[in-house]
Amino acid sequence: MDEREMLEKIAQSAQNLKVPDALKPEQVQKQLKNNRQLKVPDALKPEQVQKQLKNNRQPEYRTKRYRYQALAAAACLCLCFGLGGLVYQNHVKSQAQSGLKEAGTDVSPGENQTDKQTDHTQLADAAGEHTSREDTIENGLGEAQKHTDKNQMESSQMNPAGEKPMKKIGKMYTLASDYGEVYDVLKKEERMQKERQENMKSSAEMEDQTSVSMDMAVADSAAAKTESVREFSSTNLQTEGVDESDVIKTDGRYIYAVHKNNIQIQVLDIQNGMPKKAAVIKPDLNEDTDRICELYVADGRLTVIEQCEKTELKEKHSSVNSGQDHTSPQDTDLQAKKKDALKSASDQVQYIDTQAVTKAVSYDISDPEKPVLQDESIQDGWYQTSRKIGNRLYLVTNQSLSITDHMQRKEAVKEDAIDLWIPAVNGRAVSADCIYLPKEGHEGIMMSSFDLADHHKVLDTKLLIHNRANLYVTKNVVYLYYSEYANEALKTRIARFELDAGGMIQAKAAGTVKGTVQDTFAIYERGSYLQVLTSVTSSDPWENRVYVLDENLDTAGKLTGLAEGERIYAARFTGDIGYFVTYRNTDPLFTVDFSDPQHPKVIGELKVTGFSDYLHFWSDDRMLGIGLETNPDSGEVTGVKLSMFDISDPVNVTEEDKIVIKGAQDCTAMHDYKSVLVDLNKNIIALITESYHNMYKEDFHIFSYKNSRFVSRAVRQLAAGNKDYEESTWRSLFAGDTLYLASEKKVIAFDMQQSFSEIGKLVY
């Protein structure tokens, strides 16, 4: 007998029972007026309900074990007190609501009903109502049941403000209602992939070149500075208050550098200027498969981002002879056992499964020479990027999602099979109500937020299924964008996700612009508007565009047809002014006024030789450009060029000075902004150049800017003849009056008070 039949029989048996006097309407009303305190079952007390909901599981009285106990208890109550009271239900309901008003209880629909659980339960006990679950919810007597019995999406997706997630983000994503929808999208993409592979066998086309890197960009500002005992530099940040991870960090007292093939961290004491070895941190890594990606250093805590591989031996069951009997009537016991063994062997196929996992591991470095392992969080996928905002870590991973051929839909969506194909955070598969689906796609980008004080506390997770995507992050918003060829043109799709103070990631809007974002800094948030610069390279001739999108990512204003035949190389924004560089044979530096978002306008255009590939604000009225000098007639590169632009009058920008490093053909600052150190107070511009003429050459340059002129302060040759790929990452940083150039293998110290003379070197 199931629950429904049991309840029906209970109701039928109670039809002719007399209603006790205590349950008659006038008595109920009298009890409510007297505001009598009635006992509330422990399982229904607010703190218990909230605790159970917080743990994302069914309250105790809704589990299978307690469900039948509750039914049995209900039967006893009904037989003892009589379900004849149901005849008076509507009358009791109206009297009860009246009693609530008299007791001062607000029953407005917007009220948080969990906080009123005690009052509702008292009302139910006083009224003696033994109603169905639907009636209980309607009467407001069982908010806990309402939360737990509905689809898990509606209970787990509510943010602290009670806001439900968006079901649809423009034309880009739709929130999954269950794992079945996720399965369908991945299977559809799998079929499409197979079709593409078959077509490529008979076609000369190479693989799609529109995939883009997962580098994360953030809004623009000067590099943030932190003051402690003495002044020291930070990583070259783009948003004040949003820290970025890197392979080398300092807190002004120590330098922390990833070294030895990215499996250890060298801790260097620089308190007395000259670096000395202080400690070596050796995470538990497999040196053949695992590596350290990047670090954070702040507030006495070292956070290490690790890339690991998880290799397991798994079994899958074939569908051969599925459903057939193992034995026949003619089989002996021995023959039957042999057949069963053979059948079992044919059903199970073992295979090696390797998955990428990303770890965030924390160390207490209150005593850096004795670091103490604290905590770790684990997220499936390849590490893409991360950000630290206050005490929250945002970790972004990417992985290919696939479903094995043998796994059918009805099996895949079972609870014990979800972990086989849905990525996990801290060992728990992402909930279906945290997955956004596109029309097609098989790659997954997963964004999670963690409490750095407790890595086991996952604040929120969102999994976005897509084919390719980039991220741009400000202090309060994540923008996800990718290029897509549609209607004979390349377009950029953008989705907006807000980050609240509690670490929740909430989808808000989506929009589309024509063209592609060519530069990391060409997308920028100002107030409630998003400013986007695109190059339309699918048209003839090429053109560039300026877009201003509102908070719904609808176009508020735009400019088209700029610098035809060229594309954007560099961009930077400050206040309501934006600058961007295009190039053909000369470098037009455009100035755009965004003060009227509906009508952005170009207010200046400066043409100089060569082009800037990286722009950095030196001061309020000066902007540094780093790029290449070229022959205006032939386009031949003649060296790396530094330009200082006077932007005191945005309408009449001028190139105040330039210096060309002749023979140099590349500069790491042009494609890795973290590699350059620019500091106005210390009057430092430090960068690495490379050349490839007759032999490879790598040099470290230090410049100052005095009296409106560049001044070369020092040049240090780092490599000649062959490039050392194991020492390809250099970082410039300072603490006090000492400038350090650090890599995976060594650190070189320069005295800034003594004309940047080299004062020492330490090999780890």
Salt bridges, closest charged atoms under 4 A:
GLU3 OE2 - ARG67 NE 2.47
GLU8 OE2 - ARG4 NE 3.67
ASP21 OD1 - LYS24 NZ 3.35
ASP42 OD1 - LYS45 NZ 3.25
GLU111 OE2 - LYS116 NZ 3.94
GLU138 OE2 - LYS93 NZ 3.62
GLU143 OE1 - LYS146 NZ 2.85
GLU143 OE2 - HIS147 NE2 3.35
ASP149 OD1 - ARG62 NE 2.97
ASP149 OD2 - ARG133 NE 3.33
GLU154 OE1 - LYS150 NZ 3.58
GLU163 OE2 - LYS508 NZ 2.62
ASP184 OD1 - ARG409 NE 2.85
GLU189 OE2 - ARG196 NH1 3.13
GLU189 OE2 - HIS442 ND1 3.42
GLU190 OE2 - LYS187 NZ 3.34
GLU190 OE2 - LYS194 NZ 3.84
ASP220 OD1 - ARG572 NE 2.40
GLU231 OE2 - LYS225 NZ 3.67
ASP243 OD1 - LYS249 NZ 3.24
GLU244 OE1 - ARG387 NH2 3.36
ASP246 OD2 - ARG731 NE 2.64
GLU294 OE2 - LYS674 NZ 3.82
GLU312 OE1 - LYS314 NZ 3.82
ASP331 OD2 - LYS339 NZ 3.64
ASP340 OD1 - HIS326 ND1 2.55
ASP347 OD2 - LYS343 NZ 2.35
ASP353 OD2 - LYS314 NZ 3.36
ASP375 OD1 - HIS456 NE2 3.18
ASP405 OD1 - LYS194 NZ 3.99
GLU411 OE1 - LYS414 NZ 3.22
GLU440 OE2 - ARG196 NH2 3.35
GLU443 OE2 - HIS442 NE2 3.19
ASP460 OD2 - LYS462 NZ 2.95
GLU484 OE1 - ARG493 NH2 2.82
GLU498 OE2 - ARG496 NH2 2.97
GLU543 OE2 - ARG545 NH2 3.44
GLU566 OE2 - ARG584 NE 3.92
ASP596 OD2 - HIS599 ND1 3.05
ASP621 OD1 - ARG622 NH1 3.63
GLU629 OE2 - LYS658 NZ 2.86
ASP646 OD1 - ARG622 NH1 3.03
GLU655 OE2 - LYS641 NZ 3.65
GLU656 OE2 - ARG622 NH2 2.87
ASP666 OD2 - HIS671 NE2 3.37
ASP672 OD2 - ARG731 NH2 3.28
ASP679 OD2 - LYS225 NZ 2.50
GLU690 OE2 - LYS723 NZ 2.86
ASP699 OD2 - LYS697 NZ 3.73
ASP724 OD2 - LYS745 NZ 3.30
GLU726 OE1 - LYS745 NZ 3.67
GLU727 OE2 - LYS746 NZ 3.00
ASP737 OD1 - LYS682 NZ 3.57
GLU758 OE1 - ARG716 NE 2.74
